[in-house]
Amino acid sequence: MVKKVGIVGMGLMGQAFILNMRKSQFIIQGFDVDSNRMDELREQGGTPVNTPADAAKDVDCVIMSLPNSTIARDAAIGANGIAEGVTSDNLYICDTTTSRPEDSISLSKDLAEKGIKFLDSAVSGTSTMARAGDLIVIAGGNKEDFDVCKGYFEGFSRAAYYMGPVGSGARTKLVINLILAGNRLALAEGLVLGHKAGLEQENLLEVLKDSAASSKTMIDKGPKMINADYSKQGQIKTSLKDNRLMIEQGQILGSPTLMTSVLSQIYQAAYEKGYAEKDTVSFYEILRGMAGLEEREGIDDVPFGKKTPK
């Protein structure tokens, strides 16, 4: 049976969801504040709508993919929010935003009072992986709701995992991102050290990939670092936000975030130098600068040194 779904937020991830769900024969109606993204949805065979409320009309599921939990909350229960457009007796909101777990729990309670079911449905993978359908979903909420929504997750991911009550998906995503960030930092430090030691970078990377130190991060991000390929798969400003959430969770739970704190400072330095819109691994240039090497502008479409609002 053909399923109809609402999408709110059509950035790098939202666009990838649409691409794969259209391939899976989903009927899509979507909203984004960026008119260019609305035009892209129309070109992909979807239907742009005027508000998040309109995205909820005549569907049983709305997927949110937004920059942070504050924006997600407003899209869900603010003026012209999803809650105002509900026509289904059983509406599910699946929020893929990387959110503060406590914010997900609060939003879930407020939506429950309106008869709307909620899953914090974080995803793991880059936007390139997302376009290939190579994401995983990590969800928190009621198990019965998760089982219903798996059919939607299958439209844009390769696997979906139930992690426990609301907030569990968000917490799992932060753990994944913490480990991922550490891998990137270790790789960047190693490549800079190798450069300073006079080792040819591409040859060094090939050896590293064939060594005990190899990782998926190294395979995906190593070439981007050595070639200064900062075409966007993520963004410094988003990674800085996520790192702050990790540190906050460590403080709340009494768990050390030593490496994460160091990387957060490097992201902050990259942000202040104007890298906010550049790919996450562009922080590599900060380490190069600290080592006395040239900081390269990189290959992307973002003007170098242009600072954007937080």
N, C-alpha and C positions, 0 to 999 in steps of 0.2 A: 504494500500500500504506500502511495506517495505521501510523504510527510511535509507539512508546512512549518516553518520555524521563523522566529523573529531574531534579528541580530542587532545589538546596540553597541556601537564601537567598531569601526572598520579600519583600524590601523594595520600595522604589519601582520599581527596575528589574525585579526578579524577578517582581513582580505584573504588570508590563507584558508580560514574556516569556510568562507564563501566558495572559494575555488573548488575545494574538495567536496563540499556538500552539494554543490551543483552537479558535480560528476556523479554523485550518489543519488541524483534525481530529487533532491529536496527542493521545495518551493520556498524561496527566501524573500522576506521583506525586512528592510534594514534602515537604521538611522545612524547618522554621524554628523557632527557639527561641521565637518569639512565637506563642502559641496563637491569637490573633486572626487572624493571617495564615493559620494552618492552617484555621481556620473559613472564611475567605474562599476558600481553595483548594477546599474541599468545595462551597461555594456555586457555584463556577465549573465544577463537574463533574469536578474532579481528586480524587486520593486522597491525603490526608495520611498520612505514615508517621512512625514513632517516632524514627528516627535517620538520619543521612546514609548509614549502611550499608544501611538498608532502601530508601533512594532508588535504590541501585545494583542492586537485585535485579531480574532479568529484563529489563534494558534494555541497550542498546549504547552509550548516551551519557548522561552526567550533566553538567548545566550548573550551575556555581557562580556565585552573585552575592552577594558578601559584603563587609563593611566594609573589610577589609584583608588583606594576604597572610598574616599570622600566623593569623588565624581561618580563612582558606582552607586553609592547610597542615593545621591541626588537623582540619578537616572532611574532608580528603582521606585523611590517613594516621594520625590520632589514634585514640583509643579510640572504637569505634563509628563510625569514619570510613568513607568510601566504599570504600576498599580492602578493608575487612572484609566487604563485602556483594556483591562481584563474583560474578556467575554467568555472564557472557558470556565467550567466548573472546577477544573483541576489544572491551574497554571503552575508550571515549574520555571523558576529562574535559576539558570546555571551560570554562576559568576566565575569567569576564568581570569579575572583581574588578580594580579599579585597583591594581596591585601594584608593588612594587619589582622591577625586572627580574631582579636577582640571585636574589630569592626564587623567582621563577617557574622559573628555570633549575635551582635546587637541588631544587625540588619535582618537576620533570620527571624528573630523574635518579633520585630515590627511587622514583617511580612506575614508571619503566622497569624497575627491579629486581623489581617485582612484576608485570610484564607488562602494565601499564596505560599507554595512550597519552595524551599530554597536549598541549593547545594553550592558550597564553595568548591568550585571545580577547576582548580589550578591546572595549568598545563606545563609540561617540561619539554624543551626543545627550542632551537633557534627558529627564526622566521623562515629560513631556508628549509629546515627540517619540516616545519609546519606546512609549507607549500607542497612538499613531497608526501604529506600525510604521515610523517614519521614522528608524531607527537605521542606522549602518554598523558592521560588525564588522571589526576589524583584528587579524589572528591571526599568531602565531609558532609554529613547530613544523615537523614533517615535511610536505612538500607533499602527499604521498599521504594523510596523515591529514586535512589541511585539505580535500582534495577529497571525502573521505567525509563530513565534518561539515558541508559546505556545505548539505546537505539539511536539517539542523537549524537552521542560521543563517537559512535562507530563511523559517523559521516565525515569526521575530520581527524581521527586519531587511529593509532594501531593497537592501543590497549587502554583500558580504564581500570583503575584500582580504587576500591572502597577503603578509606582509611579510618573511619569512625565518625563520631558526631561532628556537627558543624564546627569549623575551625581547624579540623584535622587536615583537610586538604591544604589550607594556607600554611599550616605549620610544616607539613611535609615539603611543600614547595620551597620554603625558606631554608630547610636543611639541605635540599638538593642544591639550591643556589649557593649556599655557603661553601659546600664541598667543591662545586664547579668553579667558584671564584678563586678558591685556594689553588686549584689546578692551574688556572690561568696565570696567577701570580708567580707560582713556582716555574712555569714554563717561560714566562717573560724574563724573570731573573736569570734563569739558566742561559737563555739565548743572548742576553746582554753580556753576561760573563764570558760566554764563548766568543762573542765578537771582540771583546777587549783582549782575549787571549790569542787572537789572531786566527781563530778557527773559521773556515768557510761556512757560511750560515746554512746553505741548502744541504751541504754534505753533513753538517752537524745534525740538522733536523732529521735526515734520513736515518742516521745512526740512532738517534733518540727514539724514533718510531719503532726501530727494530730491537730496542733494549727493554730491560725490565721497567724502565720509567715510562713506557708508552701508555697513552690514554686516548680516549675519543676526543678529548679537548685538544690534545697535541695534534692529532690528525686533522681536525677541523680548523683550529685556530693558529697553529704554527705557521703555515704558509701565509696567512693574513698578516701575521706580525712581521715576518722577514721581508715581505713584499710591500709593506705599508698599504695593504688592501683594506681600507676602512669603509667599504660599501656596507650599508647598514643591514645587520642581522639582529642587532640590539642597539641600545644607545647608552652612552655614559650617564645621562641624566636619569634614565630608568634604573641602571645598575646602582647608582648612588642611592636612590630611593630604597631599593631592595636591601642594600647593605645596611642602611639605617634601621630597617625593620628587623634584620637579623640581630643586630647589636641590641636593639630594644628587647627582643625576646630573650636574649641572653641575660640581660639585666633583670627582667621580670622573673625568670626561672632560676636565676643564680647559676648560670652556665657560662664558662669562659668563651670569649669570642676574640682571641688574641690576633690571629691572622686576619680575621674579618675587619678588625679595627684598623690595622695597618693599611689594608687595601682600600678601606673607606677614605682614608686620608689621601691616597694616591688618586682615587676617583675625584675627590674634591679638588685636588690640584689640577687635574685634567679639565674639570668643569670650569675652573677659574681661568684657565688658559684659552677657553673658547671651544672645547671639544664636546660640549653638551650633546649636540646632535650627531656626533660621529659614532661609529660602531664601538661597542664596549672595549674591544681589545686595543683601541687607540691609546689606552693608558700606557701601552708599551713605550710610546714616545717620551713619556714622563721619565721612565726608568733610563731610557737612552740619554736623556738630558742630564740626569743625575750622574751618569757615568762619563759625561763629557763627550758624548757622541752627538752627531747632528740630529735634531728633532725634525723629522720629515713631515710634510703636509699630508701626504697620504693620498690614496686613490679613492675619491668619493665625490659627492656633489655638494658637500658642505663647505662654505667659505672658512678658511683657516683663521682662527683668532676671533671669531664672532661669538660673543657671549650671549646666551639666551636666558630669559627669566627662569627662575626656579619654579 
